[in-house]
């Protein structure tokens, strides 16, 4: 698989990332059986063997169990740590933590960022996280305090580079202004079923400031793989046209619909890195083909028009 440099950093990683949020097979740690852990480890190894070197995690994924499973896989494969880029995220706090009446919330306090990083390092079994991201914007977050936490983590050798996730362009600008350390990525939802980043300035900002956009849910949570369209959806005709167009391009190219949907993201000059979340080894390997499927401009705009539901002005 070809590689890309993340932002303006020295970190290079595969053009597709492997998303680890499903590794545990559940969001409830109590439901994670030894069998589910084994399947999770197998998925990580399958992704590594298929050429994925960027692995995306977060402390919130099954309350840290996903990080533990990834750490187990990392330990089981000799030399893997030196060949992969580990990305993780912090900032989401679940209800009931640390006391019973605490609400679900976001927390960018320096204390929480540093404590979260230490906990992730322990679960992963590594000394350094390559890319550490703020998961969702904290309305009470102080950019100056965040910058201080980032600098302390980097100085301690615990994190190489930093980024954000689900930030609006204005929020990226705000935090980058306060942080002396450059932000390298903004992880946002991008797919043929979620076009907002093409119109709200997010991808423009990434191009202008050398931020790498990482695309979560590049297959729209499986909606772009569906064989049927919900006829009760008021936009069912538009959705059907998109699926039909994907199938047409896929047949012409001799690949799966999923490969075309991911290749569509790879075409953008901002260097979008789609995050593949399947735990099926065959699907993981199949999606890696998107790296060699260079769509033409005509194919790209044909798909955009179908997704947009109308001709461009």
C-alpha positions in Angstrom: 0.0 0.0 0.0 1.2 3.5 -0.8 2.1 5.8 2.1 1.3 9.4 3.0 2.9 12.0 5.3 0.6 13.0 8.1 0.2 16.8 8.0 3.6 18.5 7.9 5.1 16.0 10.3 7.8 13.4 9.6 5.3 10.5 10.2 4.4 8.4 7.2 1.6 5.9 7.2 -0.5 3.8 4.8 -3.1 5.6 2.6 -5.8 3.8 4.5 -6.1 3.6 8.2 -7.5 0.7 10.2 -10.1 1.8 12.8 -10.1 -0.3 16.0 -13.4 0.8 17.5 -15.0 -2.6 16.8 -12.1 -4.8 18.0 -13.9 -5.8 21.2 -17.1 -6.8 19.4 -19.1 -4.8 22.0 -19.1 -1.4 23.7 -19.6 -3.1 27.0 -16.4 -4.5 28.6 -18.5 -7.1 30.5 -19.5 -8.7 27.2 -16.0 -9.1 25.8 -15.2 -12.8 25.9 -11.9 -14.5 25.2 -13.2 -15.4 21.8 -14.1 -11.8 21.0 -10.6 -10.7 22.1 -9.1 -13.3 19.8 -11.2 -12.2 16.8 -10.1 -8.6 17.5 -6.4 -9.6 17.6 -6.9 -11.5 14.3 -8.4 -8.4 12.7 -5.4 -6.3 13.7 -3.0 -8.9 12.2 -5.1 -9.2 9.0 -5.0 -5.4 8.6 -1.2 -5.3 9.2 -0.7 -8.1 6.7 -2.9 -6.3 4.1 -0.6 -3.3 4.3 -2.3 -1.0 6.8 0.3 0.7 9.0 -1.9 3.4 10.6 -4.1 2.2 13.4 -6.8 4.5 14.9 -7.9 4.0 18.5 -9.5 5.9 21.4 -9.7 5.5 25.1 -13.5 5.4 24.8 -13.7 2.4 22.6 -15.2 -0.3 24.9 -13.7 1.7 27.9 -10.2 1.0 26.8 -10.6 -2.7 25.9 -9.9 -2.0 22.2 -6.5 -0.5 23.1 -5.7 -3.6 25.3 -6.6 -5.9 22.4 -4.5 -3.9 20.0 -1.6 -4.0 22.5 -1.9 -7.8 22.7 -1.8 -8.1 18.9 1.2 -5.8 18.8 3.1 -7.9 21.3 2.3 -11.1 19.4 3.7 -10.0 16.1 7.5 -9.5 16.2 8.7 -6.2 14.8 5.2 -4.8 14.3 5.6 -1.9 16.6 8.5 -0.5 14.5 6.3 -0.6 11.3 3.1 0.9 12.5 1.7 4.3 13.5 -0.4 4.3 16.6 -3.1 6.9 16.8 -5.4 7.3 19.8 -7.8 9.9 21.2 -9.0 11.3 24.5 -11.5 13.9 25.8 -14.8 12.0 26.1 -15.9 11.1 29.6 -18.8 8.7 30.2 -21.7 9.3 32.6 -21.1 8.1 36.1 -17.3 8.8 36.1 -15.8 9.7 38.5 -19.0 9.8 40.6 -22.6 8.6 40.1 -24.2 11.9 39.1 -21.5 12.9 36.6 -23.0 13.5 33.1 -21.7 12.3 29.7 -19.4 15.1 28.7 -16.1 16.3 27.1 -13.0 17.2 29.1 -9.9 19.0 27.7 -8.4 19.8 31.1 -4.7 19.3 31.2 -5.1 16.9 34.1 -7.5 14.7 32.1 -5.5 14.8 28.8 -2.3 13.7 30.6 -4.0 11.0 32.7 -5.8 9.7 29.7 -2.6 9.4 27.7 -0.8 7.6 30.6 -3.7 5.1 30.8 -3.7 4.5 27.0 0.1 3.9 27.0 -0.3 1.3 29.7 -3.1 -0.5 27.9 -1.3 -0.4 24.6 1.9 -1.6 26.1 4.1 1.1 24.4 6.2 4.0 25.5 5.0 6.5 22.9 1.7 7.2 21.0 2.6 8.5 17.5 -0.5 10.6 17.0 -2.7 11.8 19.9 -6.0 13.5 19.1 -8.7 15.4 21.0 -11.8 13.4 20.3 -14.7 15.9 20.3 -14.7 19.6 21.0 -15.0 20.5 24.7 -17.1 23.7 25.1 -15.2 24.5 28.2 -11.8 23.7 26.7 -9.1 26.3 27.2 -6.7 26.2 24.2 -3.8 27.5 26.3 -4.3 24.7 28.8 -4.5 22.2 26.0 -1.3 23.6 24.5 0.5 23.2 27.9 -0.7 19.5 28.2 0.5 18.8 24.6 3.9 20.3 25.3 4.3 18.3 28.5 3.4 15.1 26.8 5.8 15.6 23.9 8.6 16.7 26.2 8.1 13.5 28.2 8.4 11.4 25.1 4.9 10.1 25.4 3.5 11.6 22.2 5.1 12.4 18.9 2.4 14.5 17.1 -1.1 15.9 17.9 -4.4 16.3 16.1 -8.1 16.9 16.6 -11.2 15.0 15.7 -14.7 16.3 14.8 -13.6 19.9 14.9 -15.2 22.7 12.8 -12.7 24.9 10.8 -13.2 27.7 13.3 -12.3 25.4 16.2 -9.2 24.1 14.4 -8.1 27.7 13.9 -8.7 28.6 17.5 -6.7 25.7 18.9 -3.9 26.0 16.4 -3.5 29.7 17.2 -2.9 28.8 20.9 -0.8 25.7 20.4 2.8 26.2 19.6 2.9 22.6 18.5 1.3 22.2 15.0 -1.8 20.1 14.6 -1.3 17.4 12.1 -4.8 15.9 11.4 -8.5 16.6 11.8 -10.5 13.4 11.9 -14.0 14.0 10.6 -16.9 12.2 9.0 -16.5 12.1 5.2 -18.2 9.8 2.7 -20.4 9.9 -0.4 -23.3 9.9 2.1 -21.8 12.8 4.1 -20.6 15.6 1.9 -20.5 18.5 4.3 -16.7 18.7 4.6 -16.6 19.5 0.8 -18.8 22.5 1.4 -18.1 23.8 4.9 -14.5 24.7 4.5 -13.0 21.7 6.3 -11.2 20.2 3.4 -10.1 23.7 2.1 -8.6 24.3 5.5 -6.8 21.0 5.4 -5.2 21.8 2.1 -4.3 25.4 3.1 -2.6 24.4 6.4 -1.2 20.9 5.6 -3.7 19.1 7.9 -4.4 15.6 6.9 -8.1 14.8 7.0 -8.9 11.4 8.4 -12.3 10.1 7.3 -14.3 8.1 9.8 -17.3 6.1 8.5 -16.1 6.3 4.9 -18.8 3.7 4.0 -21.5 5.6 6.0 -21.8 3.0 8.6 -22.5 0.3 5.9 -25.2 2.3 4.2 -23.1 2.4 1.0 -22.9 -1.4 1.1 -26.6 -2.0 1.5 -28.4 -4.0 -1.2 -31.8 -2.3 -0.4 -32.9 1.2 0.2 -35.4 2.2 2.8 -38.4 3.3 0.8 -39.8 5.3 3.8 -36.7 7.6 3.6 -37.8 10.8 1.9 -34.4 10.7 0.0 -34.7 7.1 -1.1 -34.6 7.9 -4.8 -31.4 9.9 -4.4 -29.8 7.1 -2.3 -30.8 4.5 -4.9 -29.2 6.5 -7.7 -26.0 6.8 -5.7 -25.9 3.0 -5.1 -26.6 2.4 -8.8 -23.9 4.7 -9.9 -21.4 3.1 -7.5 -22.3 -0.3 -8.9 -21.9 1.0 -12.5 -18.4 2.3 -11.8 -17.5 -0.8 -9.8 -18.5 -3.1 -12.7 -16.5 -1.0 -15.1 -13.5 -1.2 -12.9 -13.9 -4.9 -11.9 -13.9 -4.1 -8.1 -16.4 -4.0 -5.3 -18.7 -1.1 -4.6 -16.9 -0.5 -1.3 -13.5 -0.1 -3.1 -15.0 2.6 -5.3 -16.5 4.4 -2.4 -13.1 4.5 -0.6 -11.2 5.3 -3.8 -13.5 8.3 -4.3 -12.1 9.7 -1.0 -8.5 9.0 -2.0 -8.8 11.1 -5.1 -9.1 14.4 -3.2 -5.9 16.5 -3.2 -6.2 17.1 0.6 -4.9 13.5 1.1 -8.0 12.1 2.8 -7.1 9.0 4.9 -10.2 6.7 5.0 -10.5 4.7 8.3 -11.6 1.2 7.6 -13.5 -0.4 10.5 -14.4 -3.9 9.3 -13.3 -6.9 11.4 -13.8 -9.2 8.4 -10.3 -10.2 7.1 -11.7 -10.5 3.5 -13.3 -7.1 3.6 -10.1 -5.6 5.2 -8.0 -7.0 2.3 -10.6 -6.0 -0.4 -10.7 -2.4 0.7 -6.9 -2.2 0.4 -7.4 -2.4 -3.4 -8.8 1.2 -3.3 -5.1 2.3 -3.0 -4.5 1.3 -6.6 -7.9 2.4 -8.0 -7.3 5.9 -9.3 -10.7 7.2 -10.5 -10.9 9.6 -13.4 -12.2 13.1 -12.9 -15.3 12.1 -14.8 -16.0 9.1 -12.6 -15.4 11.2 -9.5 -17.8 13.9 -10.5 -20.4 11.4 -11.7 -20.4 10.0 -8.2 -20.5 13.4 -6.6 -23.5 14.4 -8.6 -25.3 11.2 -7.7 -24.5 11.7 -4.0 -25.4 15.4 -4.1 -28.7 14.7 -5.7 -28.5 17.4 -8.3 -26.3 18.9 -11.0 -23.6 21.2 -9.9 -24.3 24.9 -10.6 
